[in-house]
Structures are given as structure tokens and as C-alpha cells.
């Protein structure tokens, strides 16, 4: 008979246990934290040095051992310090697709006390330019495509650029990767404190420009330990019977990377968890369901972490039944709500692959309530429960705590939260109140602690795990002279979770087509932000008494075709 959730927590967090907790002060706020945490991420990366020839990274036909990976990490770190003069606290931007060099760059930057700034690989030249200036990057580590989008910015801002995997003549201001690093170099020495800044991940902002969410070494480590603790809770509650003849021996855990490393999900719970656990990480060149199935079979993948869209894609692949996916123990992720039907299909179509979902944000280093296994099947609309370092409440508009099953805004507290937004004190004060982070999401918490996310209070579209801020898309559309007014919002989409929709009222006598709008937006913004559904109306858009456009009404009345 399995033990309860609370009994498992009490067992794992007791004095002397691996996940023992204690009270600490972070930024003057008392929080519960894991006691046995490393001091900084350099210590975490250094654990990999004992793993030698064990395979860490698999990319296409490349196989990188932990030893090879850390040799390159040392060389990149030495390059940044000795060639480009990077010092503790300097920002180094990473702008490339999911390559092994992304992983190595991240480890190198953090190991020398610099701050890694993750760039969305889909950003346009203008979006790259904004982020480079906003974070004050000293060096840009990138690939060919991102180098072309950043050439003018590097010249304007005086930034050094280094390009990996390039077969082309390099733009002015860029050095070639293989000419800049020297294997055999020693990792430069540096003292790093737990509360030193480690990462900046950009997230959508209230003005339409992204905000740089800043995490410390402590916050990332606490989030990583929380993920590990949550997995251990499940294993303790539902242990496998070693004598069960129908249950083959467990495989060595292996993850497949199907989400971008510039996303907090790809970076922390996937990539960093593999660093911590000494696990194999299989990197896809780009998302293709059948290719993912091939890799799951070939590499005996045990953990699939993506957005619900990707789980749908696997199940809908015409050749799904041709592949052996019996190695999968977990099929889940986060980034968007998962329809209950998807939970059932995952549970029924994977031999051992239990469905799972997590509710995290960039601002929480992806850690939040998690739901998996029997709990998820019995509570398919819940995002699950947390571990003791996470305090979670729902509050009303006045900030008062609500009771069980009362709907309000979800607030988080814990040592895993960001310390704030880069050079945005007003935005920080608005989001983090007395150590509590306002999620901007509406939800409820039942008597057993299961969290249910019901709607987003913020005006955000969540398309296949990508946050799209409506104001940014609207601002682009309003550049067209024919526009009288417009409103951008999300519409439910079975595969993507949401798709970007727009309702437009033109100025009298003006004409414009949906393709005209899409072409214009695509010139300014990344492709995933371009509206896929556009409707034109002849009457003013509905508004409330304060003049705010009623997007819920537009969403409910949007044409079906």
C-alpha cells in the first residue's frame, strides 16, 4: 500500500535526509530551503568531472562524453576571461539553436561568475538588438543565422562575437569558434556566492518589450533540487516491485531535448537536471515527431519533457505504432494546460510512460506544482502539488489569502524565485511583493493542495509553449495606416494550446487583407507571433466602462471559420 504525499515529504525532508529543509533569509525574506544544496553552479558543473567517458550529449551522429564536454567548458571559460576580458558579473549572451555548444557555453559562463543571457533563437534583428543593449552584453556566442541578425548591433554597441559551426565567411566583428578556444586550458579561478546573479532569461513584458528575469545561483540550485525531490516523492509513494516478472529492469535515465534551451524548461528541468544527475541528453536538430520517435527508440529515452503540443504530435504521428517507445517512463512537460483527453491518451498508449505536467514560469525557474502518475490520472485538470520549499496561495484583488477552492490570483514564494527583472525596479516591485511572486494566473487550490490553473489574468497568448504578449503584436499591426483599432488574443487550438487571433476594424474607405497584415507583422516580429486567425469587422470593438476592449467577448464570438 502506498504512503500519502505528506508522509513521503516528511520522510524525505527529515533531519539528516537528502532533502532536509531549513529556514534561511533571501533578500530579507524568510523562506524554506533545502539544506544540502551546493553553494553555486560551478560546484554543480564540477561534479561532472568524475563521470569521465560516460556519454552526456548526443547530437545527430555526435556523442560527447562528460570528460569531452568539460574540456570544452574549460576552454570556453578561458577564452571569455583571457581573450575577451569577461569578469564576474559581466553578461555573455547565447544566441544559437540547440547545439552542444549552447550547453558548454552556459556552463562556462556560469562557472566564471559571469551572467548567461539566453536569446530566443526566433527573434528578429530588431529583437536581438534590443536585448543586446538592454542586458549590456560584453560577448555574443552564436551560430551563423544569429550572427547575421546581430552584425549591425555588435558594431553599434562594441560587442565581441564568436560563431560556432560556421562554414561561411564571418561578418565583421565576429571570430570563428575553433580559432578562439584552445583545448587544455584550465578553468579560471573565481569566488561565487549563492546569491550572485547567474542567468537572465527574457520574458514578455507589459510594454510589449521583453523583461530580463534574473536568477541567482541559489535560486536555480533550489529549483533543481525541488524537481529531484518531487521525482523522489513519486518513487517513494509508488515503488516498483523488483520481483515483478512483467516489469523489466529499469534503464539508465535519458532525456530527449525537444524544447529550446533558451526556454526555462529546456534549460533547467531538462538540461541542468542531466548535468546534476549525470544523465544522457539527446538533442534534436529541430522538432519532428517521427524523428523524435526514432531517437526515443535508438537511444532508449526514458524521459520526454515538452509542451502538450509535442505529446499530441507523437501520438498523431502516422507511424507511431512502428516504433518501440517502451523505454519511456515519463511523458509530460508544461508550458500550457494539457487537455484531459491527452492525459488519457498518454496513459493508454505508452507501455510505462506515465503522463505528467508542471506549472512553472521563467520567474520560478520552471519549478511549481507538478502532477504525474496516478495523481494525474485521478486529477487530470490539476497541475499538481509542490514540495516544502514552495509556498503557494490564491489571493483576491486586495492581496488577501483565499481559502480552499476559492478562485483568485496564484502567488508563489520560495528560494527558487528570480530576484527581479534586469534594470526594471518598477516591474520587479509590481511582480514580487514582500517576497511573494504574483503569477498573473487565476486558479484555485483544493483541500488536498492540488492546484488548478483556470485562466491567465495577464493578457498573454501561450502558443506551443511560447509566450506572446498581445500589446507587442498590436503595436506592430497599428503601424499599418489602414488600421482604426485592433485586438490580439488567443484562441483554443487542439495541438498548439492557443493560436494567435486578431480582430481588426479598418479606417473608413480603407482596404486590407489578412495576408497584408501577416506580411507586415512578420517583418517586425518572430514568426510564431504572427496571427494565424484574422477577422475584419465594420463596427467598433466592444469595450467596458473604462474603455478597455473586451477581449473575452471577442474570443467568444470569433468566427468559427
Backbone torsions as a table, in degrees:
resi	resn	phi	psi	omega
1	UNK	NA	131.7	-176.4
2	UNK	-75.4	154.0	177.4
3	UNK	-88.8	166.9	-176.9
4	UNK	-78.6	166.6	177.1
5	UNK	-57.3	-48.4	-178.3
6	UNK	-66.4	-36.0	177.7
7	UNK	-65.4	-39.9	178.2
8	UNK	-64.3	-42.4	178.7
9	UNK	-61.8	-45.4	-179.5
10	UNK	-60.1	-38.5	179.9
11	UNK	-68.6	-42.5	-173.9
12	UNK	-80.0	-24.0	-176.2
13	UNK	-106.7	9.1	-179.9
14	UNK	-66.9	159.1	176.8
15	UNK	-53.3	129.6	-179.5
16	UNK	89.0	-11.5	179.1
17	UNK	-80.2	163.5	-175.8
18	UNK	-60.0	-35.6	-177.4
19	UNK	-107.9	34.2	177.0
20	UNK	-55.4	140.1	-179.5
21	UNK	-115.6	158.5	175.1
22	UNK	-152.0	168.8	179.2
23	UNK	-90.9	133.8	175.8
24	UNK	-136.1	168.7	176.1
25	UNK	-110.1	127.1	176.5
26	UNK	-124.1	114.7	-178.5
27	UNK	60.8	31.8	179.6
28	UNK	82.5	4.9	-179.2
29	UNK	-113.9	130.8	178.2
30	UNK	-78.5	129.2	178.3
31	UNK	-136.6	162.7	173.0
32	UNK	-91.0	131.8	-176.9
33	UNK	-137.7	158.9	174.4
34	UNK	-72.5	130.9	-172.9
35	UNK	-75.8	-33.9	-172.0
36	UNK	-93.6	31.6	-177.2
37	UNK	-80.9	142.8	170.6
38	UNK	-59.9	159.1	-178.2
39	UNK	-73.9	-33.4	-176.7
40	UNK	-157.0	170.6	-175.9
41	UNK	-74.9	-20.5	173.9
42	UNK	-60.5	-40.6	177.5
43	UNK	-63.3	-36.7	178.7
44	UNK	-64.7	-47.4	179.0
45	UNK	-64.0	-36.3	-178.4
46	UNK	-64.5	-24.2	176.9
47	UNK	-60.3	-25.7	-178.0
48	UNK	-69.4	-20.3	-174.3
49	UNK	-66.7	-20.6	-179.3
50	UNK	-86.7	-1.8	-173.3
51	UNK	-94.7	-4.1	168.6
52	UNK	51.3	-122.5	-173.3
53	UNK	-86.6	5.8	174.9
54	UNK	-60.4	133.2	-177.9
55	UNK	-70.0	129.9	179.4
56	UNK	-108.1	-57.6	-174.5
57	UNK	-112.4	132.7	173.2
58	UNK	-121.8	121.8	179.0
59	UNK	-135.1	113.2	-173.9
60	UNK	51.7	-118.0	179.8
61	UNK	-97.1	6.3	179.3
62	UNK	-89.2	141.1	176.3
63	UNK	-132.2	118.7	-176.6
64	UNK	-110.9	123.0	175.5
65	UNK	-77.9	166.9	175.9
66	UNK	-61.4	-38.2	179.8
67	UNK	-63.6	-46.6	178.0
68	UNK	-62.4	-43.0	-179.7
69	UNK	-60.2	-47.8	-176.9
70	UNK	-70.3	-27.7	174.1
71	UNK	-63.1	-41.4	177.5
72	UNK	-72.0	-35.7	175.8
73	UNK	-58.2	-45.6	178.9
74	UNK	-61.5	-42.5	-177.9
75	UNK	-66.8	-40.1	178.6
76	UNK	-65.7	-42.6	179.0
77	UNK	-60.5	-44.7	179.3
78	UNK	-64.1	-40.2	177.2
79	UNK	-59.3	-47.5	-177.6
80	UNK	-62.0	-41.4	-177.0
81	UNK	-76.5	-50.3	-170.4
82	UNK	-85.1	-34.3	-177.7
83	UNK	-90.9	-38.4	-173.9
84	UNK	-111.2	1.3	173.2
85	UNK	68.1	29.2	179.6
86	UNK	-71.9	132.0	-179.7
87	UNK	-118.0	168.6	177.8
88	UNK	-55.1	131.4	179.7
89	UNK	91.9	-14.5	176.6
90	UNK	-69.7	151.8	178.7
91	UNK	-97.3	132.8	175.3
92	UNK	-123.4	121.7	-176.6
93	UNK	-91.8	142.3	173.9
94	UNK	-116.1	119.8	179.6
95	UNK	-133.9	91.1	179.7
96	UNK	-160.5	162.8	174.4
97	UNK	-69.0	178.7	-178.6
98	UNK	-70.2	91.3	175.2
99	UNK	-114.1	159.4	170.8
100	UNK	-54.9	-33.0	179.4
101	UNK	-63.0	-27.9	175.6
102	UNK	-62.6	-49.0	-178.7
103	UNK	-60.8	-46.7	-178.2
104	UNK	-64.7	-40.3	179.7
105	UNK	-62.5	-44.8	-179.5
106	UNK	-58.4	-47.9	-179.6
107	UNK	-64.1	-38.9	-179.1
108	UNK	-66.6	-45.5	-177.7
109	UNK	-60.3	-48.9	-177.3
110	UNK	-69.2	-30.5	-178.1
111	UNK	-70.7	-19.8	178.0
112	UNK	-102.6	11.3	176.8
113	UNK	79.4	7.1	174.8
114	UNK	-82.3	175.6	-176.9
115	UNK	-111.8	122.0	178.9
116	UNK	-82.4	128.1	179.6
117	UNK	-114.2	113.7	-176.2
118	UNK	-88.0	123.7	178.5
119	UNK	-100.4	134.5	174.3
120	UNK	-63.2	120.5	-175.8
121	UNK	-66.8	-12.6	179.1
122	UNK	-91.8	-6.7	-177.5
123	UNK	-59.7	148.8	175.0
124	UNK	-82.4	176.6	178.2
125	UNK	-57.9	-41.7	-179.5
126	UNK	-66.1	-40.9	179.8
127	UNK	-67.9	-39.9	175.0
128	UNK	-60.9	-44.4	-178.3
129	UNK	-59.9	-45.0	179.0
130	UNK	-58.5	-48.6	-175.5
131	UNK	-67.4	-38.8	178.5
132	UNK	-60.1	-42.2	179.3
133	UNK	-74.4	-39.7	-176.7
134	UNK	-61.8	-44.3	-177.6
135	UNK	-84.8	-14.9	-178.7
136	UNK	68.8	41.9	-176.7
137	UNK	-60.2	142.0	175.9
138	UNK	-95.0	-31.9	-178.7
139	UNK	-139.9	144.4	173.7
140	UNK	-116.7	120.3	174.3
141	UNK	-101.5	122.3	-169.4
142	UNK	-152.0	178.6	172.7
143	UNK	-108.5	-179.1	-174.7
144	UNK	-55.8	-49.2	-174.6
145	UNK	-62.4	-44.8	179.6
146	UNK	-71.4	-26.7	176.2
147	UNK	-65.5	-42.6	179.5
148	UNK	-62.1	-34.2	-179.3
149	UNK	-78.7	-8.8	-172.5
150	UNK	-119.8	1.5	-174.6
151	UNK	-57.9	-50.7	-178.6
152	UNK	-64.2	-36.8	-179.1
153	UNK	-66.1	-42.7	-179.3
154	UNK	-62.9	-40.0	179.1
155	UNK	-65.9	-43.1	-178.1
156	UNK	-67.2	-38.7	-172.9
157	UNK	-98.5	-6.9	179.2
158	UNK	70.0	41.9	-177.5
159	UNK	-102.6	143.5	174.3
160	UNK	-82.9	143.8	178.0
161	UNK	-126.5	140.9	176.8
162	UNK	-129.8	127.9	-173.1
163	UNK	-111.8	127.9	178.4
164	UNK	-97.9	155.9	174.1
165	UNK	52.0	38.5	-177.7
166	UNK	-97.0	133.3	174.8
167	UNK	-113.3	8.1	-175.4
168	UNK	-109.4	162.7	168.3
169	UNK	-61.7	136.1	-174.0
170	UNK	-82.6	145.6	174.4
171	UNK	-64.2	160.4	178.2
172	UNK	-59.9	136.3	177.0
173	UNK	95.6	-1.4	-178.9
174	UNK	-114.7	143.8	173.6
175	UNK	-107.1	153.0	179.2
176	UNK	-82.3	137.7	-174.8
177	UNK	-53.2	-53.9	-173.5
178	UNK	-68.5	-18.5	176.3
179	UNK	-85.9	-11.7	-171.7
180	UNK	-104.5	-23.2	179.6
181	UNK	-107.0	152.9	179.6
182	UNK	-132.4	109.7	179.8
183	UNK	-61.9	143.9	-177.1
184	UNK	102.0	-10.8	177.0
185	UNK	-67.1	153.2	-179.0
186	UNK	-95.6	141.9	176.7
187	UNK	-59.8	122.4	179.4
188	UNK	-60.9	147.3	-179.2
189	UNK	-79.9	144.2	177.8
190	UNK	-164.4	147.7	175.0
191	UNK	-98.7	127.1	-178.2
192	UNK	-124.7	124.3	179.5
193	UNK	-91.5	155.7	-178.8
194	UNK	-55.7	-34.9	-176.2
195	UNK	-96.5	13.7	172.1
196	UNK	-72.3	146.8	178.3
197	UNK	-65.0	142.2	-178.7
198	UNK	-121.5	-45.8	-173.2
199	UNK	-137.8	153.3	167.2
200	UNK	-126.4	118.6	174.9
201	UNK	-117.3	126.8	-176.3
202	UNK	-81.4	137.8	178.7
203	UNK	-135.4	156.1	-174.0
204	UNK	-58.9	143.0	-176.1
205	UNK	-117.7	166.8	-175.0
206	UNK	-69.9	-18.8	179.9
207	UNK	-94.1	-1.4	-176.5
208	UNK	97.0	-19.2	173.5
209	UNK	-93.1	144.6	-178.0
210	UNK	-70.0	154.9	176.0
211	UNK	-108.2	143.6	178.5
212	UNK	-88.4	107.7	179.3
213	UNK	-81.4	122.9	-173.5
214	UNK	-103.1	122.5	176.0
215	UNK	-111.7	148.5	177.0
216	UNK	-95.5	170.5	175.2
217	UNK	-59.6	-42.4	-179.8
218	UNK	-60.6	-46.0	-174.2
219	UNK	-64.4	-38.4	178.6
220	UNK	-68.4	-43.7	-179.8
221	UNK	-63.4	-42.8	178.8
222	UNK	-63.4	-38.3	177.1
223	UNK	-64.2	-42.8	179.5
224	UNK	-62.0	-42.1	178.8
225	UNK	-67.8	-32.5	177.9
226	UNK	-65.4	-42.3	176.5
227	UNK	-60.5	-44.2	179.9
228	UNK	-64.6	-40.7	178.7
229	UNK	-62.5	-43.1	-178.6
230	UNK	-63.3	-40.3	177.0
231	UNK	-63.7	-40.9	-179.5
232	UNK	-66.0	-36.4	176.2
233	UNK	-56.9	-46.8	179.8
234	UNK	-62.0	-43.0	-179.0
235	UNK	-65.3	-35.7	179.0
236	UNK	-71.9	-38.4	-178.0
237	UNK	-74.0	-34.0	-176.4
238	UNK	-128.6	67.0	-177.7
239	UNK	-68.2	148.9	177.7
240	UNK	-82.2	146.9	176.9
241	UNK	-86.1	110.7	-177.4
242	UNK	-63.3	-16.3	-178.8
243	UNK	-94.9	0.1	-178.2
244	UNK	-71.3	112.9	-177.9
245	UNK	-67.9	-19.9	-179.8
246	UNK	-86.4	-4.6	-178.1
247	UNK	-113.6	100.7	-177.3
248	UNK	-64.5	163.1	179.6
249	UNK	-56.2	142.8	-178.7
250	UNK	-65.9	141.4	176.8
251	UNK	-81.8	160.4	172.2
252	UNK	-66.9	127.4	-176.7
253	UNK	-55.4	139.3	177.2
254	UNK	-145.6	134.2	-179.0
255	UNK	-105.8	149.4	169.8
256	UNK	-110.8	132.1	-177.8
257	UNK	-92.2	105.7	-177.1
258	UNK	-116.3	3.1	177.7
259	UNK	-122.7	158.4	-176.9
260	UNK	-66.3	145.0	175.8
261	UNK	-68.7	-20.9	178.0
262	UNK	-76.1	-10.9	172.4
263	UNK	-84.8	147.3	-179.2
264	UNK	-61.6	-32.5	179.8
265	UNK	-64.8	-48.5	179.5
266	UNK	-64.9	-36.2	-174.9
267	UNK	-76.7	-50.7	-171.0
268	UNK	-91.1	-69.6	-176.1
269	UNK	-66.7	-21.5	179.4
270	UNK	-98.0	-71.6	-174.1
271	UNK	-62.2	-50.1	-176.7
272	UNK	-68.9	-32.0	176.0
273	UNK	-63.0	-35.2	176.6
274	UNK	-68.3	-39.5	175.2
275	UNK	-59.9	-46.4	-177.2
276	UNK	-65.3	-44.8	-173.8
277	UNK	-89.7	-4.3	-177.8
278	UNK	69.2	38.4	-174.2
279	UNK	-102.5	159.1	176.5
280	UNK	-77.5	136.1	177.7
281	UNK	-121.3	115.5	-178.7
282	UNK	-98.6	118.7	-173.3
283	UNK	-100.5	125.7	175.3
284	UNK	-86.6	145.5	176.1
285	UNK	-67.2	-43.7	173.2
286	UNK	-157.7	163.1	-176.2
287	UNK	-73.6	117.1	173.2
288	UNK	-141.9	115.5	-173.6
289	UNK	-52.6	-46.0	-177.3
290	UNK	-69.2	-35.2	176.1
291	UNK	-64.5	-37.8	177.1
292	UNK	-62.5	-42.2	178.2
293	UNK	-63.5	-39.2	177.4
294	UNK	-60.7	-44.3	-178.4
295	UNK	-70.3	-36.9	177.2
296	UNK	-59.0	-43.6	178.9
297	UNK	-69.0	-48.9	-175.0
298	UNK	-64.2	-43.0	-173.6
299	UNK	-99.4	3.7	-179.0
300	UNK	51.0	57.5	-179.7
301	UNK	-67.3	136.1	178.8
302	UNK	-105.5	-24.8	-174.3
303	UNK	-128.6	121.2	176.6
304	UNK	-113.5	114.5	-178.7
305	UNK	-122.8	111.1	179.5
306	UNK	-149.9	-164.5	173.2
307	UNK	-90.4	157.0	-178.4
308	UNK	-52.5	-31.3	176.8
309	UNK	-51.8	-41.0	-175.3
310	UNK	-74.8	-32.9	173.5
311	UNK	-64.0	-41.0	174.4
312	UNK	-57.4	-46.5	-176.0
313	UNK	-60.5	-40.8	177.9
314	UNK	-60.4	-49.3	-176.2
315	UNK	-66.3	-31.2	-177.5
316	UNK	-87.0	-6.7	179.9
317	UNK	-61.1	127.0	-177.1
318	UNK	-55.9	-28.6	-177.0
319	UNK	-102.9	20.2	-177.1
320	UNK	-51.9	-45.5	-174.3
321	UNK	-68.9	-13.7	-178.4
322	UNK	-80.3	-14.1	-174.1
323	UNK	-106.4	145.3	177.4
324	UNK	-87.1	105.8	179.7
325	UNK	-111.1	22.1	-176.4
326	UNK	-68.1	-14.3	178.6
327	UNK	-72.4	-21.9	-175.0
328	UNK	-67.1	125.0	174.1
329	UNK	-99.3	-26.0	-174.9
330	UNK	-141.8	131.3	177.4
331	UNK	-130.5	106.0	-176.6
332	UNK	-171.3	-148.8	-178.8
333	UNK	148.2	-135.8	-177.5
334	UNK	-173.0	-150.4	177.4
335	UNK	86.5	-16.9	179.2
336	UNK	-167.7	153.1	176.7
337	UNK	-63.2	144.9	177.5
338	UNK	-102.6	126.6	177.7
339	UNK	-59.3	141.5	178.0
340	UNK	-53.3	-32.7	178.8
341	UNK	-61.8	-35.6	178.2
342	UNK	-66.8	-40.8	178.2
343	UNK	-57.2	-45.6	179.8
344	UNK	-63.3	-43.7	-176.2
345	UNK	-66.6	-38.8	176.6
346	UNK	-63.5	-46.4	-179.2
347	UNK	-61.2	-33.4	-174.8
348	UNK	-91.1	-18.8	-172.3
349	UNK	-109.1	-7.1	175.8
350	UNK	-115.6	129.8	-173.1
351	UNK	-56.1	-49.5	179.9
352	UNK	-119.6	-9.3	-172.8
353	UNK	-70.6	103.3	179.4
354	UNK	-78.8	138.1	177.2
355	UNK	-69.3	150.8	178.1
356	UNK	-155.2	155.8	177.2
357	UNK	-150.2	151.5	176.2
358	UNK	-131.6	147.4	177.7
359	UNK	-114.8	95.0	177.8
360	UNK	-132.7	174.9	-179.2
361	UNK	-138.6	165.7	170.9
362	UNK	-53.7	-40.2	-176.3
363	UNK	-70.8	-12.6	177.4
364	UNK	-111.9	13.8	-174.6
365	UNK	54.0	37.2	175.4
366	UNK	74.4	-10.4	-178.0
367	UNK	-87.0	133.7	175.8
368	UNK	-165.7	-163.2	177.5
369	UNK	-56.7	140.8	178.8
370	UNK	-128.3	149.0	-179.6
371	UNK	-135.7	133.1	-178.7
372	UNK	-157.9	166.3	173.9
373	UNK	57.8	-143.7	-177.8
374	UNK	-56.9	-35.4	178.7
375	UNK	-61.4	-38.7	-177.4
376	UNK	-71.6	-38.4	179.8
377	UNK	-66.9	-35.9	-179.9
378	UNK	-83.6	-20.3	178.4
379	UNK	-131.1	65.2	-171.3
380	UNK	-68.1	-16.2	179.3
381	UNK	-99.0	2.9	-180.0
382	UNK	-100.9	147.5	174.9
383	UNK	-88.8	2.9	170.5
384	UNK	98.9	-158.8	-177.0
385	UNK	-125.7	164.7	-177.4
386	UNK	-104.9	-169.9	174.0
387	UNK	-114.3	170.2	-168.1
388	UNK	-59.8	-21.8	179.7
389	UNK	-73.0	-16.9	-178.3
390	UNK	-97.7	118.3	168.0
391	UNK	-99.9	135.2	-177.7
392	UNK	-139.7	134.9	-178.1
393	UNK	-139.4	159.7	164.3
394	UNK	-109.2	141.1	-177.5
395	UNK	-133.6	155.1	177.8
396	UNK	-84.0	-176.1	-175.2
397	UNK	-63.1	-21.6	179.1
398	UNK	-95.0	5.8	177.7
399	UNK	84.1	10.6	179.5
400	UNK	-84.2	137.7	-178.9
401	UNK	-66.6	137.1	-179.8
402	UNK	-102.2	162.2	-179.5
403	UNK	-89.1	-177.8	180.0
404	UNK	-55.6	136.1	175.6
405	UNK	67.2	7.4	174.5
406	UNK	-87.9	132.8	-174.9
407	UNK	-85.3	131.8	177.7
408	UNK	-165.1	-173.2	178.0
409	UNK	-75.6	139.7	-179.5
410	UNK	-85.4	128.5	179.2
411	UNK	-118.3	141.7	178.7
412	UNK	-117.3	150.6	171.2
413	UNK	-144.8	141.3	178.1
414	UNK	163.4	170.7	-178.7
415	UNK	-76.6	-3.0	-177.2
416	UNK	-95.2	0.5	-178.3
417	UNK	-78.1	157.6	172.2
418	UNK	-62.5	158.8	175.9
419	UNK	-84.9	-15.4	179.6
420	UNK	154.5	-168.9	179.3
421	UNK	-105.1	140.5	-175.4
422	UNK	-59.3	116.2	177.9
423	UNK	54.8	30.7	178.5
424	UNK	-129.0	68.6	-177.2
425	UNK	-60.0	-36.2	-179.3
426	UNK	-68.1	-42.1	178.1
427	UNK	-65.9	-37.5	177.8
428	UNK	-62.7	-47.2	-178.9
429	UNK	-64.1	-31.4	179.9
430	UNK	-72.7	-34.4	-175.0
431	UNK	-91.5	-38.2	-177.5
432	UNK	-110.6	113.3	-174.8
433	UNK	-119.2	112.0	-179.8
434	UNK	53.0	40.0	178.2
435	UNK	86.3	-5.3	178.6
436	UNK	-101.0	135.9	-180.0
437	UNK	-99.3	124.2	177.0
438	UNK	-81.4	120.4	-175.4
439	UNK	-76.1	-26.2	-172.6
440	UNK	79.6	3.5	179.3
441	UNK	-106.2	147.3	175.8
442	UNK	-99.4	138.7	-179.9
443	UNK	-168.7	-169.3	178.2
444	UNK	-145.9	161.8	178.8
445	UNK	-128.4	125.5	-178.1
446	UNK	-83.7	-179.7	-175.0
447	UNK	-64.8	-23.9	179.3
448	UNK	-90.9	2.2	178.1
449	UNK	89.9	4.2	177.0
450	UNK	-73.9	131.9	-177.3
451	UNK	-98.9	136.6	178.4
452	UNK	-123.2	118.3	177.5
453	UNK	-92.1	121.3	-172.6
454	UNK	-103.4	-36.0	-177.2
455	UNK	-166.3	163.7	176.7
456	UNK	-100.3	126.9	176.5
457	UNK	-72.2	-33.0	178.4
458	UNK	-75.3	150.0	-177.7
459	UNK	-82.8	76.3	-173.2
460	UNK	-125.9	144.0	172.2
461	UNK	-105.9	133.3	-179.2
462	UNK	-115.5	97.4	-175.2
463	UNK	-106.4	110.1	178.1
464	UNK	51.5	40.5	178.1
465	UNK	86.5	-6.0	179.4
466	UNK	-93.9	124.3	174.8
467	UNK	-77.2	127.8	179.2
468	UNK	-125.8	118.4	-178.9
469	UNK	-88.7	124.4	-173.1
470	UNK	-58.3	-39.5	-176.5
471	UNK	-59.8	-33.6	-179.1
472	UNK	-68.2	-43.6	179.5
473	UNK	-69.0	-41.2	178.4
474	UNK	-61.2	-40.2	179.9
475	UNK	-61.0	-38.5	178.3
476	UNK	-67.4	-43.5	-179.3
477	UNK	-64.3	-38.3	-178.8
478	UNK	-66.3	-12.1	175.7
479	UNK	-69.6	-21.0	178.7
480	UNK	-73.7	128.6	-174.4
481	UNK	-66.5	-17.9	-177.9
482	UNK	-79.6	-12.6	-171.7
483	UNK	-80.5	128.5	170.8
484	UNK	-91.2	-52.1	173.9
485	UNK	-157.2	157.0	-179.6
486	UNK	-150.2	161.7	176.2
487	UNK	-143.9	131.9	-179.6
488	UNK	-113.2	137.0	-178.7
489	UNK	-158.3	176.6	-179.7
490	UNK	-100.6	142.0	172.9
491	UNK	-114.8	142.4	179.4
492	UNK	-57.8	139.3	178.8
493	UNK	-141.0	128.3	-173.2
494	UNK	-57.0	-42.6	-175.4
495	UNK	-90.5	-41.6	-173.8
496	UNK	-88.4	-11.1	-173.1
497	UNK	88.2	-60.1	173.4
498	UNK	-143.4	151.6	170.3
499	UNK	-121.3	157.1	-176.4
500	UNK	-81.3	124.6	178.9
501	UNK	-121.5	155.9	-178.6
502	UNK	-146.0	136.5	172.4
503	UNK	-113.2	131.5	-173.1
504	UNK	-127.5	136.1	168.1
505	UNK	-113.4	123.7	-178.3
506	UNK	-85.9	160.9	173.0
507	UNK	-70.0	151.4	-179.1
508	UNK	-54.3	134.4	176.9
509	UNK	79.7	-2.4	-178.4
510	UNK	-94.1	156.1	176.2
511	UNK	-133.3	150.9	-177.4
512	UNK	-165.6	144.6	177.7
513	UNK	-108.1	163.8	177.4
514	UNK	-60.9	-38.6	179.2
515	UNK	-65.7	-35.0	175.8
516	UNK	-59.6	-43.5	-179.4
517	UNK	-64.4	-47.1	-178.5
518	UNK	-62.3	-42.2	179.6
519	UNK	-60.7	-42.7	-179.5
520	UNK	-65.2	-48.3	-177.9
521	UNK	-62.1	-38.9	-178.2
522	UNK	-64.2	-24.1	178.3
523	UNK	-72.6	-24.4	-173.4
524	UNK	-107.2	-29.9	-172.1
525	UNK	-127.8	162.5	178.0
526	UNK	-60.5	151.9	-173.5
527	UNK	-57.6	-34.3	-177.0
528	UNK	-70.3	-11.9	179.7
529	UNK	-90.9	-7.5	-177.6
530	UNK	-74.2	127.4	-179.1
531	UNK	-59.4	132.9	176.1
532	UNK	-94.6	-21.9	178.6
533	UNK	-121.0	122.0	-178.4
534	UNK	-132.0	130.3	177.4
535	UNK	-126.0	140.2	177.5
536	UNK	-106.9	135.8	178.5
537	UNK	-124.9	157.8	-179.1
538	UNK	-102.2	-10.5	-179.7
539	UNK	-106.5	155.1	176.6
540	UNK	-57.0	148.6	-179.5
541	UNK	-69.1	145.5	-178.2
542	UNK	-66.3	139.6	-178.4
543	UNK	-135.3	158.8	174.4
544	UNK	-90.4	-173.4	-174.6
545	UNK	-63.1	-28.0	-179.4
546	UNK	-88.4	0.9	177.3
547	UNK	92.5	2.4	-179.9
548	UNK	-78.9	134.1	179.3
549	UNK	-64.7	133.4	-178.5
550	UNK	-85.6	86.1	-175.8
551	UNK	-68.5	-30.4	177.7
552	UNK	-61.4	-41.2	178.6
553	UNK	-65.3	-40.7	177.9
554	UNK	-63.9	-39.6	179.8
555	UNK	-63.8	-42.8	-176.7
556	UNK	-70.3	-25.9	-176.4
557	UNK	-107.5	8.7	-177.5
558	UNK	-63.9	137.5	-178.5
559	UNK	-55.2	140.7	-177.2
560	UNK	-72.0	-24.4	178.9
561	UNK	-120.4	NA	NA
